[in-house]
Amino acid sequence: MKNDGFKSPLRSRRGAVGGRPLRVRENMGYQVFLVVNTIIMILISAATLYPFLYLVSQSLSSEKAIVSGHVGLIPKGFNFDTYKFVLSKGDFLGYYKNTLIYTFVGTVLSLIFSSMLAYPLSKTELKVVKFLTPFIIFTMYFGGGLIPNYVLVVRLGLKNTMAAFILPMMISTYYVLLMKSFFAGTPKDLEEAGELDGLNKFGVFVRIVLPLSKPIIATMTLFYACMYWNNWYQAFLYLRKEKWPVAYYLQTIIRGQGANDPDAQQVATNIKSCSMVLTVLPIICVYPFIQKYYVQGMMLGGVKE
């Protein structure tokens, strides 16, 4: 059916050049943008990836090749001597097991308590929030200090226990604020519907809010897991050797403990590279599986109020 009164948007966008729509020019500009953007992102990715690839190459190269400066992205004098040294000296697998336990338990507890603190803070209608939030933010800038914290842990009888490693950093104020911002954007209609169905506040939080918060939960999981995995300072303060995490064990190697050992001297040049690779490898393996949630969580948690 013909309608002379209707003007097609596509027809109105036609230009004078060959009767082609202006959309073609827009598409060409967009294609140029995509090409330039892709090139820039490739260069940034290469610059970011190069140091890690160089570390891997150095850890697999011979000491002679490293000293002579011939090591690039491809290993020279390929060998596993450094890895054999690190894995064979001391109870490395035991330290790795300790780290896995600390990371798993610490991350789970941190997520539970951080989310349970962030959710009430996201409810601006609660009068206590206005008074509680400044005190929580205050802890971002001021702490009790090293000596009071150490005395507190010792007097509580927590020294040389898993709690001494986990409790001092179990709740991060910054991460709590990120989760608070995300929870503030949860549709209130869904929460009210849950209450009408008979759920209490805790039931609404567990059965409605948390399932809708997968992006921020995945983001916080990655952040907390990295924090526990890479932490060695708490072990230095509170733990004996048999309970060290792998990060502190590798830290002792990097600082030169065992320098009198001929094997240690033999691989001293590239042992730092090997230590770094062994430390970051598990996080690198896990990250691709939660990358999409990580990006969503940072975007949404950072802008919602």
Secondary structure, 3 states (H helix, E strand, C coil): CCCCCCCCHHHHCECCCCCCECHHHHHHHHHHHHHHHHHHHHHHHHHHHHHHHHHHHHHCCCHHHHHCCCCCCCCCCCCCHHHHHHHHCCCHHHHHHHHHHHHHHHHHHHHHHHHHHHHHHCCCCCHHHHHHHHHHHHHHHCCCCHHHHHHHHHHCCCCCCHHHHHHHHCCCHHHHHHHHHHHHCCCHHHHHHHHHCCCCHHHHHHHHHCHHHHHHHHHHHHHHHHHHHHCCHHHHHHCCHHHCCHHHHHHHHHCCCCCCCHHHHHCCCCHHHHHHHHHHHHHHHHHHHHHHHHHHHHHHHHHCC
